[in-house]
Amino acid sequence: MSGTLSKVMVVGRDADLWMTVDAIAHALAPSGVRVLAVELPSRLKASHISATLPPLEALHAKLNLNESELIRVAGASFSFGQNIVAGCRRVPNFFHAWGAYGAPIDGSAFYPCWLKAVRLGFNGGFQSFSPTAVAATNGRMLLPDDATTAFGRTDYGYHLQTLAYVGILKSRSAALGVQMVEAQDISVERSAAGPIAALMVDGIARLEAQFFIDATGEDALLMAGTLQSPQESWRSYFHADRRLVGMAPKFASLPPFAEIRTSGGGWTVLHPSQAATGIVHAFSSATTTDEGALQAATAAAGAPLADVSFHSLTPSARNQPWSDNCIAVGRAACSLDAIHDVELHALQLAIVHLLSLFPVNAEFAAERNEYNRIMRSYYERIRDFQCAFYALAPFEGEFWNHARAGAAPQSLVHKINTFRARGDVAPMEDETFL
């Protein structure tokens, strides 16, 4: 690659492809950067629901996506967080809110103040001081404003029908004038110096670009297949290695949150939308068969499931998501556990930091090194938060016994030890969940 970077090719499918294309075209087209989207066959099913974290709303606003239209077309619902329901009476339910718990008191953090009050006899629950949690558990919609912020930050995400959502993103790409090519198969041509030079599409068309983005999901066709960029496995930190995805009837009255229902063999999350309820059930193949997982997920949903599929869970992260003139985004860069609905958020993080460090010419070693550093840090912080759900789980059953006994990253062990000693979490850079 030489001269000014003016042509970017994004290869992939589904949300990974079209969110990346939209963001780059919207941000960089005024600077003369042309975007070519090479679309591989979709792997989405009707049962797939995309659950999002609050930052996605800001990206939608940047892309001029109308929220009302998004809610209508994608059959979406609002989400204030996740209600975690234990499978035993000994463990109380807990609402994991997309917002703050309390506000600082005389400059001091809220949690130590609450903890001291509890030790002195106060019996108010911690989540009672989260405006987001209180609104959600009472079936209310709470829009952030100055009045509510005085009692703690509040925010919301969405539950989106993924097929419809991807259609919206693709339509936005067309409106931005993005060149689109459909492909069944691709092969990669590399220059003598090593970087990618072009793609052969279906053995017929040769497409050139100066910069390439791998949005092909866990296949990582460019990053793993061509550049052979290594991936670090996080398998030892997560006991769940299988995931069931299905669909249940919609709720008569939509709750503004997801619900995680635990059982002895794993956990099931219900994502309510206007058309149906998305079901994800995570379990371990060492202790549960696919048939047993289907029975557990059906029992948790309280209704027969449709459009059921099974998938492997392989948590891992690419050591260098930016290699040569190619960047992996989404699942091509990092495959996370199914808990906490972070898939689209990880994709958004990659896109935002790519735009902030987008190269202007062939001399981009500094940008590449910084991108690899910061993305690795973000992925590891998300991994630690997900690991904590298992390492500290108070739930009963064989699955949870194995999960608690498993290894934990040293960065998480440090946080746990500090919290037990001081009642506070040692903050690190690049946290998604504060």
C-alpha positions as CSV (number, residue, x, y, z in Angstrom):
1,M,0.0,0.0,0.0
2,S,1.3,3.4,-0.9
3,G,0.1,7.0,-1.0
4,T,-3.1,8.3,0.5
5,L,-5.5,5.6,1.7
6,S,-8.7,6.0,-0.3
7,K,-10.3,2.6,-0.8
8,V,-11.4,0.2,1.9
9,M,-12.8,-3.3,1.4
10,V,-15.0,-4.8,4.2
11,V,-15.6,-8.5,3.8
12,G,-18.2,-10.3,6.0
13,R,-21.8,-11.0,6.8
14,D,-24.7,-9.8,8.9
15,A,-24.3,-7.2,11.6
16,D,-20.5,-7.4,11.7
17,L,-20.4,-6.4,8.0
18,W,-23.1,-3.7,7.8
19,M,-22.4,-1.9,11.0
20,T,-18.8,-1.6,10.1
21,V,-19.6,-0.4,6.5
22,D,-22.1,2.1,7.8
23,A,-19.7,3.7,10.3
24,I,-16.7,3.9,8.0
25,A,-18.7,5.2,5.0
26,H,-20.6,7.8,7.2
27,A,-17.4,9.0,8.9
28,L,-14.8,8.9,6.1
29,A,-16.7,9.4,2.8
30,P,-16.3,13.2,3.2
31,S,-12.6,12.7,3.3
32,G,-12.6,10.8,0.0
33,V,-12.5,7.3,1.3
34,R,-14.5,4.8,-0.8
35,V,-15.9,1.7,0.8
36,L,-16.6,-1.6,-1.0
37,A,-18.7,-4.2,0.9
38,V,-18.3,-7.9,0.0
39,E,-21.2,-9.8,1.5
40,L,-21.0,-13.5,2.2
41,P,-24.2,-15.6,2.8
42,S,-26.1,-14.8,6.0
43,R,-26.1,-17.3,8.8
44,L,-29.0,-15.6,10.7
45,K,-32.2,-17.4,11.7
46,A,-35.6,-16.0,12.6
47,S,-34.9,-16.8,16.3
48,H,-31.8,-14.6,16.6
49,I,-32.4,-11.5,18.8
50,S,-29.6,-8.9,19.2
51,A,-29.5,-7.6,22.8
52,T,-27.5,-4.4,23.0
53,L,-25.8,-2.3,25.6
54,P,-26.6,1.5,26.0
55,P,-23.6,2.9,23.9
56,L,-25.2,1.5,20.7
57,E,-27.9,4.3,20.9
58,A,-25.1,6.9,20.4
59,L,-23.8,5.1,17.4
60,H,-27.3,5.0,15.9
61,A,-27.6,8.7,16.4
62,K,-24.2,9.3,14.6
63,L,-25.5,7.2,11.7
64,N,-28.8,9.2,11.6
65,L,-30.8,6.1,12.3
66,N,-34.2,7.1,13.6
67,E,-35.0,5.4,16.9
68,S,-38.8,5.2,16.4
69,E,-38.4,3.7,13.0
70,L,-35.8,1.3,14.3
71,I,-38.1,0.1,17.1
72,R,-41.0,-0.4,14.6
73,V,-39.1,-2.1,11.8
74,A,-36.9,-4.3,13.9
75,G,-39.8,-5.3,16.2
76,A,-37.6,-4.1,19.1
77,S,-38.1,-3.5,22.8
78,F,-36.2,-1.3,25.3
79,S,-34.0,-3.0,27.8
80,F,-32.9,-1.5,31.2
81,G,-30.7,-4.5,32.0
82,Q,-30.9,-8.1,33.1
83,N,-32.9,-9.6,35.9
84,I,-30.9,-12.5,37.3
85,V,-33.2,-15.2,38.8
86,A,-31.6,-17.9,40.9
87,G,-32.9,-21.4,40.7
88,C,-33.0,-21.7,44.5
89,R,-34.7,-19.8,47.3
90,R,-31.5,-19.3,49.2
91,V,-30.2,-16.8,46.6
92,P,-32.2,-13.6,46.0
93,N,-32.8,-12.2,42.6
94,F,-30.6,-9.4,41.4
95,F,-31.2,-6.8,38.7
96,H,-28.1,-6.0,36.7
97,A,-29.0,-2.5,35.5
98,W,-27.6,-0.5,32.6
99,G,-27.1,2.4,34.9
100,A,-25.6,3.4,38.2
101,Y,-26.5,2.3,41.7
102,G,-26.8,5.4,43.8
103,A,-25.0,8.7,43.6
104,P,-21.9,9.9,45.5
105,I,-22.6,11.2,49.0
106,D,-20.5,14.2,50.1
107,G,-17.9,13.2,47.5
108,S,-17.8,9.5,48.7
109,A,-18.7,6.6,46.5
110,F,-22.2,5.3,47.2
111,Y,-21.4,1.6,47.8
112,P,-19.2,2.0,50.9
113,C,-21.8,4.3,52.4
114,W,-24.6,1.8,51.7
115,L,-22.5,-1.0,53.1
116,K,-21.8,0.9,56.3
117,A,-25.5,1.7,56.7
118,V,-26.4,-2.0,56.3
119,R,-23.9,-2.9,59.0
120,L,-25.6,-0.4,61.3
121,G,-29.0,-1.9,60.7
122,F,-30.3,-0.3,57.5
123,N,-32.3,-2.9,55.5
124,G,-32.7,-1.1,52.1
125,G,-31.6,-3.3,49.2
126,F,-28.7,-2.1,47.0
127,Q,-30.7,-2.2,43.8
128,S,-33.4,0.0,45.4
129,F,-31.0,2.9,44.8
130,S,-30.7,2.3,41.0
131,P,-33.4,4.4,39.2
132,T,-32.9,2.0,36.2
133,A,-33.6,-1.1,38.2
134,V,-36.5,0.4,40.0
135,A,-38.1,1.6,36.8
136,A,-37.6,-1.7,35.0
137,T,-38.9,-4.0,37.8
138,N,-42.0,-1.8,37.9
139,G,-42.5,-2.0,34.1
140,R,-41.7,1.7,33.5
141,M,-39.7,3.5,30.9
142,L,-37.3,6.0,32.4
143,L,-35.6,8.5,30.0
144,P,-32.3,10.0,31.4
145,D,-32.5,13.7,32.3
146,D,-31.0,16.0,34.9
147,A,-33.7,15.1,37.5
148,T,-33.1,11.4,37.4
149,T,-29.3,11.7,37.0
150,A,-29.2,13.3,40.5
151,F,-30.1,9.9,41.9
152,G,-27.8,7.9,39.6
153,R,-27.1,7.5,36.0
154,T,-29.7,5.6,34.0
155,D,-29.6,4.3,30.4
156,Y,-31.1,1.7,28.1
157,G,-30.3,-0.8,25.4
158,Y,-32.5,-2.7,22.9
159,H,-33.7,-6.2,22.0
160,L,-33.7,-6.2,18.2
161,Q,-34.8,-8.9,15.7
162,T,-31.5,-9.4,14.1
163,L,-32.6,-10.2,10.6
164,A,-34.7,-7.0,10.5
165,Y,-31.9,-5.0,12.1
166,V,-29.3,-6.1,9.6
167,G,-31.7,-5.1,6.9
168,I,-31.9,-1.6,8.3
169,L,-28.1,-1.4,8.4
170,K,-27.8,-2.6,4.9
171,S,-30.3,-0.1,3.6
172,R,-28.3,2.6,5.3
173,S,-25.2,1.5,3.5
174,A,-27.1,1.7,0.2
175,A,-28.2,5.2,1.1
176,L,-24.6,6.2,1.7
177,G,-23.6,5.1,-1.8
178,V,-21.5,2.1,-0.7
179,Q,-20.6,-0.3,-3.5
180,M,-21.9,-3.8,-2.7
181,V,-20.9,-7.2,-4.1
182,E,-22.5,-10.5,-3.1
183,A,-20.2,-13.5,-2.9
184,Q,-20.5,-17.2,-2.3
185,D,-16.8,-17.8,-2.0
186,I,-13.6,-15.7,-1.8
187,S,-9.9,-16.2,-2.1
188,V,-7.1,-13.8,-1.2
189,E,-4.2,-12.5,-3.3
190,R,-1.2,-11.2,-1.3
191,S,1.5,-8.8,-2.6
192,A,5.1,-9.9,-2.7
193,A,5.7,-7.8,0.4
194,G,3.0,-9.7,2.4
195,P,0.0,-7.4,2.7
196,I,-3.3,-8.3,1.0
197,A,-3.6,-6.9,-2.5
198,A,-6.9,-8.1,-3.8
199,L,-9.8,-10.6,-3.4
200,M,-11.1,-13.0,-6.0
201,V,-14.9,-13.3,-5.7
202,D,-16.4,-16.6,-6.8
203,G,-13.3,-17.2,-9.0
204,I,-14.4,-14.6,-11.4
205,A,-14.0,-11.0,-10.2
206,R,-10.8,-9.5,-8.9
207,L,-11.4,-6.7,-6.4
208,E,-8.6,-4.4,-5.3
209,A,-8.3,-2.2,-2.2
210,Q,-5.6,-0.6,-0.1
211,F,-7.0,-1.6,3.3
212,F,-9.1,-4.6,4.3
213,I,-11.5,-5.3,7.2
214,D,-12.3,-8.9,8.2
215,A,-15.9,-9.0,9.4
216,T,-16.4,-12.7,8.5
217,G,-17.2,-13.8,12.1
218,E,-15.5,-16.7,13.7
219,D,-14.3,-18.0,10.3
220,A,-11.9,-15.0,10.2
221,L,-11.3,-15.8,6.5
222,L,-8.7,-13.0,6.0
223,M,-7.2,-12.8,9.5
224,A,-6.9,-16.4,10.3
225,G,-7.2,-18.1,6.9
226,T,-4.8,-15.8,5.0
227,L,-2.7,-13.8,7.5
228,Q,-2.6,-16.7,10.0
229,S,-2.9,-14.3,12.9
230,P,-2.9,-16.4,16.1
231,Q,-5.8,-16.6,18.5
232,E,-5.4,-17.0,22.3
233,S,-7.9,-19.4,23.8
234,W,-9.9,-18.4,26.9
235,R,-11.5,-21.8,27.1
236,S,-10.1,-22.6,30.5
237,Y,-11.9,-19.6,32.1
238,F,-15.4,-20.6,31.0
239,H,-17.2,-23.8,31.8
240,A,-20.0,-23.4,29.2
241,D,-18.9,-24.7,25.8
242,R,-22.3,-25.0,24.1
243,R,-25.1,-22.6,23.4
244,L,-28.7,-23.3,22.4
245,V,-30.6,-20.5,20.4
246,G,-34.3,-20.7,20.0
247,M,-37.5,-18.7,20.0
248,A,-40.6,-18.7,22.3
249,P,-43.9,-16.8,22.0
250,K,-43.8,-13.1,22.9
251,F,-44.9,-11.9,26.3
252,A,-48.4,-10.5,26.6
253,S,-46.9,-7.4,28.2
254,L,-43.2,-6.8,27.3
255,P,-40.9,-6.4,30.3
256,P,-38.2,-3.7,29.7
257,F,-35.4,-6.1,30.5
258,A,-33.9,-9.5,29.8
259,E,-34.1,-12.2,32.3
260,I,-31.4,-14.7,33.1
261,R,-32.8,-17.9,34.8
262,T,-30.3,-20.2,36.3
263,S,-30.6,-23.9,36.8
264,G,-28.3,-26.7,38.0
265,G,-27.1,-27.3,34.4
266,G,-26.4,-23.7,33.3
267,W,-28.4,-20.6,32.6
268,T,-31.1,-19.4,30.2
269,V,-31.7,-15.8,29.1
270,L,-35.0,-14.5,27.7
271,H,-34.9,-11.5,25.4
272,P,-38.4,-10.1,24.9
273,S,-39.2,-8.4,21.6
274,Q,-42.4,-7.3,19.9
275,A,-42.6,-10.4,17.7
276,A,-41.2,-13.2,19.9
277,T,-38.9,-14.0,22.8
278,G,-35.4,-14.9,22.0
279,I,-34.0,-17.7,24.0
280,V,-30.3,-18.5,24.7
281,H,-29.3,-21.4,26.9
282,A,-25.6,-21.9,27.9
283,F,-24.4,-25.3,29.2
284,S,-21.5,-27.7,29.3
285,S,-21.3,-30.7,27.0
286,A,-19.3,-32.5,29.8
287,T,-22.4,-32.7,31.9
288,T,-25.5,-32.0,29.6
289,T,-26.5,-33.4,26.2
290,D,-28.1,-31.2,23.6
291,E,-31.4,-33.0,24.3
292,G,-31.1,-32.2,28.0
293,A,-30.3,-28.6,27.2
294,L,-33.4,-28.3,25.1
295,Q,-35.5,-29.7,28.0
296,A,-33.9,-27.2,30.4
297,A,-34.3,-24.2,28.1
298,T,-37.9,-25.2,27.4
299,A,-38.6,-25.4,31.1
300,A,-37.0,-22.0,31.7
301,A,-38.9,-20.4,28.9
302,G,-42.2,-22.0,30.1
303,A,-43.2,-22.7,26.5
304,P,-42.2,-24.9,23.6
305,L,-39.3,-23.5,21.6
306,A,-39.1,-23.0,17.8
307,D,-36.3,-22.6,15.3
308,V,-33.8,-24.2,17.7
309,S,-30.1,-24.5,16.8
310,F,-26.9,-25.4,18.7
311,H,-23.5,-23.7,18.6
312,S,-20.1,-24.2,20.1
313,L,-18.8,-21.6,22.5
314,T,-15.1,-20.9,22.1
315,P,-14.0,-17.8,24.0
316,S,-10.8,-16.4,22.6
317,A,-9.2,-13.2,21.4
318,R,-6.8,-12.5,18.5
319,N,-3.4,-11.5,19.7
320,Q,-3.2,-8.8,17.0
321,P,-6.5,-7.9,15.5
322,W,-4.7,-5.5,13.1
323,S,-2.1,-7.3,11.0
324,D,-0.4,-5.9,7.9
325,N,-3.2,-3.9,6.1
326,C,-6.1,-5.9,7.6
327,I,-8.2,-5.4,10.7
328,A,-10.5,-8.0,12.2
329,V,-13.6,-6.7,13.8
330,G,-16.5,-8.4,15.7
331,R,-16.2,-12.1,16.1
332,A,-13.3,-12.3,13.7
333,A,-11.3,-10.5,16.4
334,C,-12.8,-11.8,19.6
335,S,-15.2,-14.5,20.6
336,L,-16.7,-13.9,24.0
337,D,-18.9,-15.9,26.3
338,A,-22.7,-15.6,25.8
339,I,-23.4,-13.9,29.1
340,H,-24.2,-10.1,29.4
341,D,-25.0,-9.5,25.7
342,V,-21.7,-8.1,24.7
343,E,-21.3,-9.3,21.0
344,L,-22.5,-6.1,19.3
345,H,-20.7,-3.9,21.9
346,A,-17.4,-5.6,21.2
347,L,-18.0,-4.9,17.5
348,Q,-18.8,-1.3,18.2
349,L,-15.6,-0.9,20.3
350,A,-13.6,-2.2,17.4
351,I,-15.2,0.2,14.9
352,V,-14.9,3.3,17.2
353,H,-11.2,2.7,17.8
354,L,-10.6,1.9,14.2
355,L,-12.0,5.3,13.2
356,S,-10.0,7.1,15.9
357,L,-6.8,5.5,14.6
358,F,-7.6,5.2,10.9
359,P,-4.4,5.3,8.8
360,V,-4.0,8.1,6.2
361,N,-1.1,6.4,4.3
362,A,1.2,3.4,4.3
363,E,3.1,4.5,7.4
364,F,0.7,3.2,10.1
365,A,2.9,1.1,12.4
366,A,2.2,3.5,15.4
367,E,-1.6,3.4,14.8
368,R,-1.5,-0.4,14.4
369,N,0.4,-0.9,17.7
370,E,-1.9,1.4,19.6
371,Y,-5.0,-0.3,18.2
372,N,-3.8,-3.7,19.1
373,R,-2.9,-2.6,22.6
374,I,-6.2,-0.9,23.4
375,M,-8.5,-3.5,21.8
376,R,-6.7,-6.3,23.7
377,S,-7.2,-4.4,26.9
378,Y,-10.9,-3.8,26.2
379,Y,-11.5,-7.5,25.3
380,E,-9.7,-8.7,28.5
381,R,-11.8,-6.4,30.7
382,I,-15.0,-7.7,29.2
383,R,-13.6,-11.3,29.7
384,D,-12.9,-10.6,33.4
385,F,-16.4,-9.2,34.0
386,Q,-17.9,-12.3,32.4
387,C,-15.6,-14.6,34.3
388,A,-16.7,-13.0,37.6
389,F,-20.3,-14.2,36.9
390,Y,-19.1,-17.8,37.0
391,A,-16.2,-17.5,39.5
392,L,-18.4,-15.9,42.2
393,A,-21.7,-17.5,41.3
394,P,-23.8,-18.4,44.4
395,F,-26.0,-20.8,42.4
396,E,-26.4,-24.5,43.1
397,G,-25.7,-27.5,40.7
398,E,-23.0,-29.4,39.0
399,F,-22.5,-26.7,36.3
400,W,-21.9,-24.0,38.9
401,N,-19.6,-26.2,41.0
402,H,-17.4,-26.7,38.0
403,A,-17.6,-23.0,37.1
404,R,-16.5,-21.8,40.5
405,A,-13.6,-24.4,40.6
406,G,-12.3,-23.3,37.2
407,A,-9.3,-21.0,36.6
408,A,-9.7,-17.2,36.6
409,P,-7.5,-14.6,35.0
410,Q,-5.0,-13.0,37.3
411,S,-6.4,-9.6,36.6
412,L,-9.8,-10.8,37.9
413,V,-8.2,-12.5,40.9
414,H,-6.6,-9.2,41.8
415,K,-9.9,-7.4,41.6
416,I,-11.7,-10.0,43.8
417,N,-8.9,-9.9,46.4
418,T,-8.9,-6.1,46.5
419,F,-12.7,-6.0,46.9
420,R,-12.6,-8.5,49.7
421,A,-9.9,-6.5,51.5
422,R,-11.2,-3.0,50.9
423,G,-14.8,-3.2,49.7
424,D,-13.9,-1.5,46.4
425,V,-13.1,-2.5,42.9
426,A,-9.6,-1.6,41.7
427,P,-10.4,0.3,38.5
428,M,-8.5,-0.5,35.3
429,E,-8.4,1.2,31.9
430,D,-10.8,0.3,29.2
431,E,-13.6,-1.0,31.3
432,T,-17.0,-1.6,29.7
433,F,-18.8,-2.4,32.9
434,L,-18.0,0.0,35.7
